[in-house]
Amino acid sequence: MQSGWLGTGPRVAAFEAQFAAFKGLAPEQVAAVNSCSAALHLSLLAAGIEQGDEVITTPLTFCATANAILHVGATPVLVDIDPLTMNIDPAEIEKKITSRTKALLPVHFAGLPCAMDEIIDIATRHRLNVIEDCAHAVEATYRGRAAGTMGDFGCFSFYATKNVTTGEGGMVLARDPEPISRVRRMALHGMTRDAWKRFSADGYKHYQVVELGFKYNMMDLQAAIGIHQLKRVERAWERRKAIWQRYQTALSGLPVICPNEPPVHVRHGYHLYTLLIDEARCGISRDVFMGQMAAQGIGVGVHYLALPEHPYYQQHLGWHPDDTPYATAIGRQTVSLPLSPGLTDDEVERVIKAVVEALAN
Ligand SMILES: *Cc1c(COP(=O)(O)O)cnc(C)c1O
């Protein structure tokens, strides 16, 4: 606030450079934006995806993943998840590839990296772009490679609930610097120079509008938060990992289904800890369970109802929940427990006690 510069400027540049270094990239390979939704939209545009194209993605994701595909005029094509990983099933992808398919958009669900070797092999053989939705996966790695650096583009969210937050915010990573300069331009109205450079000490510089862009820029106020968030990313990850493992130990004897342990070749982002409440096994439905947790003052969430459950996609794309049975079943049973690094040990034990009691009733 005291610097006198609130818009896109030196702090955004510093945050970009620090995020790039965190990912082992050069500053020319990243661009900060104001959400992951914007990051996905601009990545699809920069990949040349347009009207009539198809993009393959997962049904178990936040609506922004599919909406970004629709906003460039393309059609999202769903491939069901592998129920063990809850990520897109690589063995099913090729069945959905057509002459119109232009990209694969995997989501590293809950922070567990997708099967990227298989996905990149398919993309290479079919000449498809790979855009990684890394909204849950800031800290995740796959066989030593950082999430967001394996595909052509990686998209990150700094929304309030995410592992690193700027309140609202996002980042695009790209293997090549050229699409990043396009993303940068499209994030600020399609203008050739950003405002910070326009009003620099060297004097006023004219800008030109060279394509039809958007208002997707991150501002220095957001980046100033992000710089400090990034400094504690490892500490917060360690804490969430400890809470995740405590839940895993404490809840394993209950009739709920706990997440699988991450395999040794990945580093899990520990963004979500999700239980499956199967009414036949647990004696109560997921929604009744959620009500009991709420009654104990414990905030729980659903990540996610499968995309084909939503009326918009049913009406406009003809999707039906039976099209992706694994995602639909999980969407109807899943519940996410609190996983904030700010939870105390006592609070974690209180969550565990409430889960045990809800199931005992
Ligand atoms: C949060 C989220 C998004 C959207 O992020 P915003 O920064 O809120 O636009 C996209 N995809 C997934 C998987 C998410 O969880």
The ligand as a MOL file (V3000), in Angstrom:
LIG
                    3D

  0  0  0     0  0            999 V3000
M  V30 BEGIN CTAB
M  V30 COUNTS 15 15 0 0 0
M  V30 BEGIN ATOM
M  V30 1 C -10.0830 -23.7780 -7.7200 0
M  V30 2 C -10.0050 -24.5500 -8.9980 0
M  V30 3 C -10.0200 -23.9240 -10.2550 0
M  V30 4 C -10.3050 -22.4600 -10.4190 0
M  V30 5 O -9.4520 -21.6480 -9.7340 0
M  V30 6 P -9.7760 -20.0650 -9.5890 0
M  V30 7 O -8.4630 -19.4940 -9.2010 0
M  V30 8 O -10.8140 -19.9490 -8.5240 0
M  V30 9 O -10.2590 -19.6010 -10.9110 0
M  V30 10 C -9.8190 -24.6880 -11.3750 0
M  V30 11 N -9.6370 -26.0100 -11.2980 0
M  V30 12 C -9.6420 -26.6640 -10.1150 0
M  V30 13 C -9.4170 -28.1430 -10.0950 0
M  V30 14 C -9.8480 -25.9560 -8.9310 0
M  V30 15 O -9.8870 -26.6070 -7.7700 0
M  V30 END ATOM
M  V30 BEGIN BOND
M  V30 1 1 1 2
M  V30 2 1 2 3
M  V30 3 2 2 14
M  V30 4 1 3 4
M  V30 5 2 3 10
M  V30 6 1 4 5
M  V30 7 1 5 6
M  V30 8 2 6 7
M  V30 9 1 6 8
M  V30 10 1 6 9
M  V30 11 1 10 11
M  V30 12 2 11 12
M  V30 13 1 12 13
M  V30 14 1 12 14
M  V30 15 1 14 15
M  V30 END BOND
M  V30 END CTAB
M  END
